[in-house]
Amino acid sequence: HFFICTSVQAFKGMHTSISEILKEKSLKPSRRSLPCLAQSQTHPINLNHFLSVPLSPEPKPEVADLSQSISTSCSLLPPQTGQSTDRNFQAGKNPADSSGLFFRDGKKRIDYILVYKKSSPQVEKRCTFEKNLRAEGLMLEKEPSLTNNDIMFVKVHAPWDTLCKYAEQMNIRMPFRKKCYFTDWKSKTLGRCRQIKSWLPRNPMKLDKEALPDLEETDCYTAPFSRARMHHFTINNRETFFSNSTRSRIVHHVLQRTKYEDGKSKMEKLNISCNVAIFLSYQGGYKSRHPIKTHGAQNHRHLLYERWARWGIWYKYQPLDLIRRYFGEKIGLYFAWLGWYTGMLIPAALVGVFVFLYGLFTMDSSQVSKEICEDNTTVMCPMCEETCEPWRLSDSCVYAKVTYLFDNGGTVFFAIFMAIWATVFLEFWKRRRAELTYDWDLIDWEEEEEELRPQFEAKYSRVERVNPISGKPEPFQPFSDKLSRLMVSVSGIFFMISLVLTAVFAVVVFRLIAMEKFASFNWHFVKKNWQFATSGTGVCINFMIIMSLNVVYEKVAYLLTNLEHPRTESEWENSFALKMFLFQFVNLNSSTFYIAFFLGRFAGRPGKYNKLFNRWRLEECHPSGCLIDLCLQMGVIMFFKQIWNNFMELGYPLLQNWWSRRKIKKGGGGGQNVENKTQLPLWEKDWNLQPMNAHGLVDEYLEMVLQFGFTTIFVAAFPLAPLLALLNNIIEIRLDAYKFVTQWRRPMPARATDIGIWHGILEGIGVLAVITNAFVIAITSDYIPRFVYAFKYGPCMDKGHHHQNECLRGYMNSSLSVFDMGDLKNGSQSRYCRYRDYRAPPWSPVPYEFTLQFWHVLAARLAFIIVFEHLVFGIKSFIAYLIPDMPKDLCDRMRREKYLMQEMMYEAELEHLQKERKKNGRRYHHEWP
């Protein structure tokens, strides 16, 4: 996205003027940093109406605006609905047209909307709050609701002087000069590569530049805004110099820190008691009667809907620059990460499908499955001691074939591949994040001191200490208070985790009871497939418990986080996100860990089974292993949870918005009956939308991070998990986009340099995935027992390893032990039955003791865990070392930009002083005065 400046020779001399370079041919606009030029020639036709305003000083209030000043003053009796509405129609303006983006004068842009109820008793607080807002430099204008007589809207506008003052206080970086780059061999090589690439067929995933123009941006340098050095910055148009997201951040900062009581400042969250809501207004609707190809975009929201949120463009790349410019860097970074994660899932899904197809095509040739399906003589021991009867090994033929789909020779390879994939994904995301941080001009911002939360200031306003960074006094939380609150929070976390484990224990008890009931069922089909029935019902009940507990966890995590009183917003989000992840992770995976590592490990043997509460016999594994139970658990939870999440994200807001429209048509709020929604002004349309989740993007990240855990932690047992995740994410991107653009109120733009604590959580999941997959292959899967038998006990023991099926002949007979049923029921039966274990037969000198093969298998399992973990961790560390966190060319560009910024600031100051000297009639100098 960078273009090369034509004059390079100007940089050869140390004393060469940088301003000469800037007078060369202007660079083409590109998506980089904040707005540099006021108007772009590539704007859609209809956008020029909103963005192109002539450069002029901020209009001052005159006598003609007396009615407006009266309407903005706070009074105990709000203005009547009919008066202000009639005033708009008398002026020939429909509240629903484009003029709804401005005050009644058609000049002042609406930056924020405050909503309050006329019947609210907090009249004095609201009056004080509005008076203090005007004292801070904001302009207010009231507008009654057309659908509810009790609702009043207060439109907020930030004048130029107010924007400049707070932009300087907040150290907002603004553009001041275009960028120039020197030509080197690498740039020339890349230029030739681009020419060759232009000959290739067009990539259908890319968006057309004509359909998505560069809005309000060019390639330029930025610096912290300063009113004293305003002449340094490129201010072609005061109305568009500060972008929509920047204006919103400034106004949000003022609203958040304006007191609503006289005297001592008492700060609370934005939705204070005297207002119903505070939200941003969209810059118009997202639909148009005319096609965008012929008439252009109506506004940025319409452009986002057509080029991002529509389902018909699910295969296209996301317009990240436009998303960031409209919704802020924080939301833009989320969609950048989600798109990167989805793209990286493609190779993982392909390899997983190949592994699954390998198991499908070789299922009939599996020696283990053949022995199970063809063995009609082996009698298996009863699954319960009273009503159950012995059964044939061949009855579990289907179960054995399905198990082979997920437990075959490709399991180990896929587990190693996914561990490496997780490392590559995280390492390359660091590089991608560095590029976005540079392109979005967030590198210097991430080093700035973050502002305190208003709740923290209100709580600890009496205790202050000097900030070691800024040298100014600020509220301080004593260590004893912080420690006590942290201990209470940790105790709450452990209590909720214990509640999850209790729920898992209840599901285990249910499985034990259901196992006996299904094994003795009168229906032959259920009795024959009792293990499927037990696992299926257990998984469904566990899923319902999981979803019911999620609501409780969210509320508890919110209360515990507020109890800690985090210092900044990022600390609050990180604390809340960590609690939600711990709760949800334990809730979703506790039953999965039980099936993977505990199911069938402590069941005992026939004649000496271990029982829970001396009543229910512990569940056993199938003769072909417990892996199919783990696959069923993962598949059901992952599939149904994704469906439920998608419904709650889109279906619930759709129902809520439909209900709001229905109430408006019926005039439920006491206002006018509005048959057509287009008659409503823009701010009222936005008010009827659903507010964004109070937790911000925590729920969005949490859903994807939990999915990442399912995709990597137990991927050895379920190779189709990456494919399900890929299909879900393709839908998730457009679903979230549609939700942000059409169903939610516009969120407050916020800045961020990374995904926060979620990156550390992803790295922790990657480490846990290596350990878990090693144990799944070694303990849950039958890979190690088959491997030991093939090389130590099978027919290939002395001949060397030839073909897998030949070396596994007799494996099932070797893995089943013998039990004398005559030992039961006082010797009334004398026939033998088989069970899954490595124990000595009853006629042995030491009956039912572990055989040597058991200890060989155990040693091989432990050795495999150690070798697998060291091998994979070594590969992960080597890959992380090979992939630097920041590309070298990006480091060079950053260093050169820092150098040129210093030179340009020097030149700009020199030119300004020379103009001042010339204006005052002094001598013109070419050196620093």
N, C-alpha and C positions, 0 to 999 in steps of 0.2 A: 504493500500500500504506500510505498514511499517513492518519490520521484526525485530525479537528480538535477541539481542546480547547474545551469549552463556555464557559469563563470567560476572556474576553479582557481585560476591564476591569482585571484585576489587574496588567496590565503597564503601565498608564498612568503610574503614579508611580514615581519612581526608588527610593523606599524601601519599596515594596510588598513584602510577604513572598512569596517564591516558594513557600513551603510551603503557602500558602493555595490556590494553584492546584492543587497536588498532591492536596489533599483533595477536589477536585471529583469528578464522576462518572468512574469508571475507564474507560480507553480499551479498545477492542476489541483483541484480540491480532492482530498481523500479523507477517509474516516479515521480521524485521529484527534484525541483530546477534546476539549470543550470548544464551543463555537468560536471561530476566529473571525469570520466575516459575517456581517449582518444578514445579507441576503445571498442566496445561492441561485445561480442561473439554472440549476437543474431541479428546482422546486416543481412539484405538481402545480398545475394552473390554479386550482382552487386554494392551495395553501398560501399563495401570495397574499390573499385577502387578510389572512390572520398574521402573517409573519412580516410583511413588508409595510412598515410604518415609517414615515419620514423622520429623519433625525431632527429632533427639536427638544428644547428644554422641557422639563416637567411642568405641565400647566398648573398655574396657581389658582386656588379657589377665588372666585369673584362673587360679586353681589348677586349675579344671576343664579348662582348655585345655592341660594338661600334655602330653597325647598329641600335640596339634598341634605344640607347640613342639619336641617330640622329633622328629616327622617332618620338620620344616623344618630341623633342624640337619644340617650336612654331615658325613657319615661315609664311611669307606672302603668300608663294606658298605651298599649301598642297601637300603631296605626291601623285603621280599619282596612279590611281586605279589599273592599271595592274601590277605595281611593287609589291605592298604588296600582292596582290592576288597570283601572280606567286610565291612569296617567300614561301607562305603557301603550295602550291601544290608541289613545288620542295622539300620541307621537307617531302612529303608524308603524309600530314595531310589535311583532309577535314575540312573546317570551320564548317560544321554541326555536326561533331562527338563530342565525349566527350572532345576532346582537346579544344573545344570552351569555356570551363569553365575556361581556364587559358590563360596566356599570350603566346606569340609564343614559349617561352622556355619550356612550358609545366609544369612549377613549380609554378609560381606566380598565385594565385587565383584571379579571377575578383570579386571585391567587389561592384563596381558601374560602370555605363555606363553614360558618358556625350555625348550629341548629339548636334552638331552645323552645321550651313550651311557655306560652303566655301565662298558663295557670300555675307555673312553678313558683313556689314561695321564695326562691332565692333571687328576688328582684334586686336587692341592694348589692349583693355580690356581683351579679351580672353587670349592673351599672358601673360599679367600680372597676370591674375587669375591662369593660369596653372603654371606659375613660382612660385607663392606663394603657390600653392598646393604642389609642389616639396619641397619648403622650409619647409613646415609643416611635411614632411616625407613621403608623398604619392608618389607612382610610377605610371607613366602614359604611355600608349601605344596607338597609333592611328591606326585606321583601317577604310578604306573607305567603303562606302556602295556598295553592288553589284547591287542594284535596282535603286539607285538615285545617279547620279554623284555629286550632290550638297551637299550630306549628308556625314559627317565624324563622326565616333564613336571614343570616347576616353575612353579606358578601365582604370579603377582605381584599384590599389592594395595597401593595407595597410600592410607594413612590420611588423614584430614582435615588434620591438622597438617602432614604432608609436602606435601600438595597446596598448602596455603596458603603454606608456606615457598618452594617453587619457583615458584609462580605470581607471588610478589612478585619473586623473582630474575629471572624471565623477562619481567617487565613485561607479563603477560597482562591484557588489558582485560576487565573484568567489569561486569555491569549494576548500576546503583545507583539510578536513578529512571526513572519513565515519561516519555515525551515529550509535550510540549504544543506545539501549533501555533496560530498566530493565523489568523483568518479574513480573507481578502482577496478582491478581486474575481475574481482568477484561480481561487481555490478554488471560489467560487460558480459560476463559468462551467463549470469542470470537473465540478462536481456536476450541473449541468443536462445537460451532455453525457453523463454516465453514465446519467442517467434516460432520455435519448433512445436511448442505446445499448442499454438494457435492453429496449426495445420491439422491437429487431431480432432476427432469428433467431439462435439460439445458435451460437457458433463450435464446430464439432466437434473442433478441435485442442486446445482447452483441457481441462484436467483438472478433475473435479468437486472442489469444496472439501470436500464430505462424504467423498469417497474419499481425499482427501489433506489431512488436518487440519493445523493449525498445531501442531507438536509442540514443546513446551518453550520456546516463544518468545512474547514480546510486544514491543511497540515501546518501547524504553527507551534511555537514555543509558548509555554505558560509560566507564570510566576505568581506568588501571593499578591492579591489585589491590595493596592494602597492608594488612598485618595491624594496623598502628597505627590505620588508619581503617576497620576492618572494619565499624563501625557505619554507615558510609555506604552499604554495598552491600545489595541486596535478597536476603537469605538466608532463604528460606522453607523450604528443605529442603537439608541438607548433602549428601545423596546425589545430588541432581540439580543442585546449583548449578554444579558443573563438568561440562560436557557430556562425552560419550564421547570426542570428538576432543580436547578440552582435556586430559582425564585421560591419554589416550594420549601426547600431546605431552610432558607433564610426565614420565611414566615413561620415555619414550624418552630424554629429556634426561638423566635420572639413569643409565640403563643405559649410555648412550654415554660417560659421563664417570666411571664408577666403575672404579678400577684393579683388576686381578686379580693383582697382585704386591705384596708388602710393600715398603715403602720408597718409592723414587721412582716417580712415576706414569708408567705406560707405556700410552698410549692407542692403541687400534687400532679398526678398524671394528667394528660391532655384532656381527657373526657371528664372535666371537673364537674362539680355538682350543679353548677348553674347552666350547663349546656347539655343537651341530649347527645350531640355528636359533633365532631369536627372532622371534616373530610375535604379532599381535593376534588375539584370539578374536572371532568373530562373536557377535552377541547372539541366537543361535538359528538355526533353519533358515529356508530361503527358500520352503518349501512347507508347505501346511496341508491337512488333510483336509476342512475346512469352507470354503465360499466366503467371500471377503473381504467381499462385500456384506452378508451376513447376520451374520457372526460377527466382523467386523473383522479387523485385522492382528495377527498373533502378535507381531511385533517390527518394528523398522525395516527389517531386511533383507527380511523378507517383504513389507513395504509397497513397498520399492524394486523388488522383483521383479515384483509385480503391477501397479504403476503406472509402471514405467520399462523393465524389462529384457525383458518379454514381447514377442514378435514381433507379437502381435495389436494392439498400440497404437503401431505405427510412425508413425502420423500425428499422435500427440498431442505437445503440448509437454513438455519435460523438467521434472521437479520439481527445479530447481536448488538450492533452499534445502535440501531433504532430502538431496540428493547432497552438498552442501557440509558439512552437519551430520554426516553419517555417514562420509564419506571425506576430509573436509578441504577447505580452500579451494583448494588447488592442483589437485586432481582436479576439483572443481566448476568451476574456471575453465577447465579444458581442455574440459569438456563444454559450457560456455557458449559458448566460442569455436567449437567444432565445430558447435553448433546454429546459431550466427549465420552461419557460413560456408555451411552447407547452405541456410539460408533465402535468403541472398543469391545462391546459384547458380540459384534458380528463374527470375528474369528473364533471366539470362545464357543459361540453357538454352533458354528460349522463343525468344529472338532468334536463337540459333544454329540451332534447328530451322527457323525461318522462312527463314533464309538458305539452309539446305540444301534446303528444299522449293522455294524460288525457283529454285535450280539444277536441281532434278529436273523441275519443270514446264516450264522453258524449255530443257531439254537438247536436245530434238528441233529446236527453232527456232534453235539456235546456228549462226551462219554458219561458224565455224571447224570445228565438227564435221561440218557438211554437206560442206564442201570436202574434208575428209579421207575421209569415207565414200563420196563419189561419185567420187573421183578414182581411176580404174582404170588410168590411163596413166602416172602419175608413178612412175619407178623410183628407189628409194632405194639408196644405196651399201651394200655389204656391211658387216656389223657386225664381221667379223673378216677377215683377209687371206688365209687359206689354205683353210679348209673351208666358209666362209660364201658365200652367193650373194646377189645383189641381190633386193630384195623390193618389193612394191607398197605405196604409201602407204595404200591402202584397207584393207590388212591390219590396221592399227592403229585401226580404227573404234571398237571397244569401249573401247580405252585412251583415246581422245580424249573419248568421252562421259563416262566415269568421271572424267576430269580436270576436265571442265567442272562437275561437281557441287561441287567445292571451289575452283574458280578461275573465278568469275563476277563480275558487277557488284557483288554484295553483299559481296565480300571486304574492300574498303577500309573500308566502313561498319562492318562487324563488328569489324575490328581497332581502329578508333577507339573504338567502343562498349566493347570489353573493357578498353581502357586506362583509360577513364573509370570503368568498373565497378570495376576494381581500386582506384582511388583512393577512390571512394565507400565501398567495403567497408572499407578500412583506417581512413578518417576516422570513419565511423559506429561502427566497433568501438572506437575510442578513447572515444567517448561512452558506449557500452554498458559498457566496462570501468570508466569513472569511476563509473557508477551502481552497478555491482556492488561496486566497492571501497567505496563509501559504505554500501550496504545491508549489506555483510558486515563493516563496521567495520574496514577495513584501511587507512584513510587515514593515521592516525597511526603505524600499525605499519610502514609502508614507510619511514619516516624513522629507524627504530631501527637500531642497529648490529647487523649479523649476527654470529652466533657463529662461532668458528673451527672448522674441521674437525678431528676428533681425529687424523687422519693427519698434518695439518700441525703440530699441537701436538707430536706424538710425534717428528717429524722435526727440528723446529727449537726444541725445548724449551731447548737450551743457549744459544741466541742470543735475547736479549730486548731490547725497546725500549719506551718509553712510548707508549701509544696516544694520539694527539692529541685523540681524541673523549672517551674515558672517563678519561684520565689515569692508567691502570693499566698496569703492565708486561705484555707479552704476547710470545709467540714471534714472531720476525722472520726473513724470508728475505732474505739479502743480495742486492744487485743483481747482483753477478757470478754468483752461483749461479743466480739467476732467468734472467739473460741466456743463460747456457750451456745451461740446460735448454730454454729457448725456441728456441734455434738448432737443437738436436737435434730438437725436435719439428717445426719448420718443414722441416728436411731430410727427415724422415720423410714429411711431407705431400707434398712435391714428388716424392719417390720413388714414392709410391703413385699420384699423378696421372700420372707418366710410365708407370707400369705400365698404367694405364687407356688411355693413348694408344697404347701398344704393342699392346694387345688390339684397339683400333679399327683400327690399321694392318693387323693380321692379318685382320680381317674384310674390309677393303678388298681385300687380296690375294685372299681367297677369292672375292669378287664378281667380280674380273677373270678368275679362272680359270673360275668357273661361267658367266660370260657367254659365253665361247667354247664351252664344252661344250654349253650349252643352245641356242646359236645353230646348232650343227652336229649337233643331236640327230636320231636316226633317227625318233623319234616325231613325227609332223607336228604334233600339238596342242601339244607342248612347244616345238617349233621355231618355231611361229607365235607363241606367247606367251612367248618366252624372257625378255622383260623382267620380266613378272610372276613367272616362276619364279626369276629371279636375285634380285629384290628380296625375294620371300617367304622363300627359303632363307637369304638373308643376314640378314634380320630375326630369324628363328627362332634361328640360331646366335648372333647378337649377344645375344639375350635370355638364352640359356643361359649365356653368358659373364658377363653382368651379374649374374645370380642367384648364380652360383658365386663371383664376386668379392666379393659383399656380405658373406659370412661373414668373409672375410679382413679387409675394411675395418673391420668392427666390432671385431674383436680388436685390430687395430693402433691404432685411435683410442682404445680403452680404455687400452692400454699407454702411448701417448704422453701422454694426459691425466694419468694417474697419475705419469708421469715429471716433469711440470711442477710437481706438488704445489700445486694451487690452494689459496688461503687459506680460502675459504668454500665451502659446498655450492652456492650459486648460481654462483660462479665455475667450479666443477668442471663443473656441468651446461652452462653456456654454452660452455666450452671444448670439451667432448665433443660438444655439439650442433653447433658450428661445423665441427668436423672431419668428423663424420658427414655433414653436409650437403654439404661440399665433395666428399668422396669419392663419395657417392651421386649428386650432381648431375652431376659430370663423368662418372661411370660410365653414367648413364642418357642423358645428352644429347650426349655427344661424337659418337656415330654420327649422331645427328639433325642436329647442326651440320654434319657432313661432307656429308650428303645435301642439306641446305638451301643451303649456300654454296660447296661445293667440287666436288660431283658434276657432271661435264660441263663445268666451267669451264676446264680445262687439257688437254682431250682432243686438241687440235690439229685437223687437217683431213685428209681423204683424201689419201694420198700422202705425208703428213708428220705422222703421228700421234705423239704423245708416249707413250713406253713406260716402264713401271716395270721397272728393272733390265735395260733393253733387251730385254725379253722379252714382257711382258704390256701390251697396249694399254689405256690408261685408258678408263674407262667414259664413254659419252655419254648425253645426255638424249634423251628421246623427242621427236619433232617437235612434240608439243603441250606440252612442258615437263617439268621434273623434279618438279613439285608432287605428282603422284600417288605417287611414291616416298616423299616426306616424309609424306604422309597414311598410307600403309601402315605406315611405321616407327612413327609415333605411335600409330596404332590398335592395332597388335599389342602394343606394349610396355605401353600404358596398360591395355588389356583384360586381358591375361594377368597383368600385375603385380598388379592389383587382386584377381584371383581367387587368386593365390598368397598375397598378404598376408592375405586373409580366411581362407584355409585354415590358415595358420600361426598366426593369432591365435586361432582357435576350434577348428579340427580337431586341432591338436597338443595343446593342453591336454585336450581331450576324450579323446584316445587315452591320454595319460599318466594321467589320473584313472581311466579304465577299467582300465588295467593295474594301478594301485594297488589298486583294489577287488578285482580278480581275485587278486592276491597275498594280500590280507587274507582272502578266503574260503578260500584254500588253507592259510593259516597259515604263509606263507613266512618270517615273522620269528621263528618259534619260539614265538609266543604262542598264544592260544586260537583255534580255528576259529570265526569270526564269520560266521554265515550271513546275518544281517540287519544291514545297516549302521546301522539305528536303535538297535541295542544299544550302539553306541559312544558315549562321552561327547563333548560338543561340541568340546573341545579336540583330541581325536584325529581327529574328522572334519575339522577345519580343518587339522590337520597333514598329512592325506592329500591335500589340495588342492595345486595347483601354486603355487610362490612367484611373486610379481610379478617382472617383469623387473628385473634389477639396475640397469638404466639409467633406471628410473623411467618417466616419460612421454616420454622422448626419442624412442623408436621410434614412439609414437603421433603426436607432432607431426611427426616427419620424414616419415612416410607422407603426411600431409595437405599439408605444405608442398611436397613434391615433386609431388603432384597439382596443387596451385595453380600450380606452374611449368608443368606440361604444359597446364593450362587457359588460361594467359595468354601464355606465351612464343611458341608456334607456333600460336596460335589462328587466325591468318589462313589457315593451311593445313588446319585441321581444325576446322570450326565445330561439330561434334558433341561436342567434348571437354567443354564444360560439362554436357551432358546425361549423358554417362557418369559424370562426377564427381558429379552430383546423385544419380543412381541408386545409385552406390557409397556415398555418404555416408549416405543413408537407411538402408542396410543396416549401415553402419559404426557408427552411433550405437547401435543396438540390439545389435549384435554386441559392441561394447565394454562396453555395460551388462551384457549377459548374462555376459560374461567376468569382469567385476569382481565381480558379485554371486554367481555360482555356481561358477566354475572356478578362480579365484585365491584365495589367502589374502588376508585383509583387509590392505590396505596401511596403512602408518603415516600418519596425517593430518598434513599439512604446510600451512603458510601461504604464500601468494604473492599479489602484487598485480598481476601481469601475466603474459603468456606468455613473458616473458624475452627472450632473444636472437632468438626466432623472429619477433617483430614487426619488428626491423631486417632480418632476412632476407627477410620478405615485402615490405618496402618496396624492397629491392634487386632482388627479382624483378620488381616492378612497373616499375622503371626499365629493367631489362634487357628486359622484354617490349615496351616501346615501341620500343626500338632494333631488337630482333630482328624484330618484325612489319614495321617499315619496310623492312628489308633483304629479308625474305621477299617482300613485295609487289613491291619494286623489282627484285630479282635473280632469285628463284626463280620467281615467278609471271610469266605472260605479259601481265599487265595493262598495263604500261608499253609494251612493243612494240606491242600492239594499239592503245593510245591514240595513239602517235606515228603509226602507219600511218593511223588514221582521220582525223587532222587534217592530216597532212603529205603522205602518199603515196596515200591511197585515193581513191575516186571522189567523196568529199565535200570534197576539198581546196579547191575554188573555190566550192562551192555552200553551204557551211555544214553544220553537223552536223544531220542529220535523224533517221534511225533507225539504231540500232547495226548491225544486220545489213546494211543497205545500204552503210554506210561501210566495212565490213570485207570486202567482196567482193574477192577476189584476195589476201587476207592470207597464206594459206599459200604461194602461189607467190612472194610477196615475201620471205617469211622463209626460203626454201630456196635455197641456192646450188647452182651447177652444177660438176660435176667430170668430167673426161675420163678414163674408165677406160683409155683407150689409153696413158696415162702409166705404167700398171702392167704388170708382166709383159712388159717389153720391147716394148710396143706391140701385143700380141696381140689386144687388144680396142679398139674405137673408139667404142662407144656411150657415152652420157652417163648419169650418175646424179646424184641430188640429195642434199644433206645440210643439216643445220640450222646456218645461220650467215649472216652478212652479208659475203660476199666477192665479189670480181669474178669473172666467168666466165673460162674458160681462153682464150677468144679476145680478151680485153681486153688493152690495151697493158701493163697491170700485172696479170697474172693472179694470182688468189687473194689479193689484197690487200684490206684492209677497205674497205667502201664508205662513202659519206657517211651512209647510213642507219644504219650501225653507230654512228657517232659521235653522231648525233642521239639514238639510243636510249640510249647511255651517258650523255649529258648530261641527258636526261630522267630517267633513273634516279637520278643523283646529286641533281638538283634535287628530285625527289620525296622522297628520304630527308631532306633538310634541311627542306623545308616540312612534311612529316608529323611529324617529331620536334618541331619548334618549335611547331606547332599543338597537338599532343597534350600536350606538357609545359606549354604555356601554359594549356590547359584544366584540367589536373590541378592546377596551382598555384592557379588561380582557385577551383576547387572546394574545395581544402584551406583556402583563406583564408575562404571562406564558411561552412564547417562548423567551429565551435569544438570544441576537444577536450573541453570540459566544458559541459553545459547551464547556462544562466543560472539557472534555478530551483534546480538542484543547488548552485550556488555560494551562492545566498541561504540555502538550508537549512543548508549547512555553517557559514556565518558565524553564523547564528542559533543553531545548536547549540553553537558555541563560547562564545557569549555566555551562553546559559542554563546551560551546564555550570559556568561560573565562579560564577554566581549561586546555583546549587543547592548547589555545594560549600560556599559561604559559609553558606547557610541550614542545611545539614546539620551543619556544625561548630558553628554557633550553638545549634541545638537540643540537640546533645549536651552542650555546656558548660552550658547552662541546666539540663538534667536532673541533671548532676553537682552543680551548685550547690544545686539543690533537695534532692537526696539528702543533701548535707552540711549542710543547714540554713541555707545562706546566702541572701542577698537575691536575688530573681528579677529579672533585667534583660532588657530587650528590645533592647539595643544590644550591640555587640561589646565583650566585657569587656577 
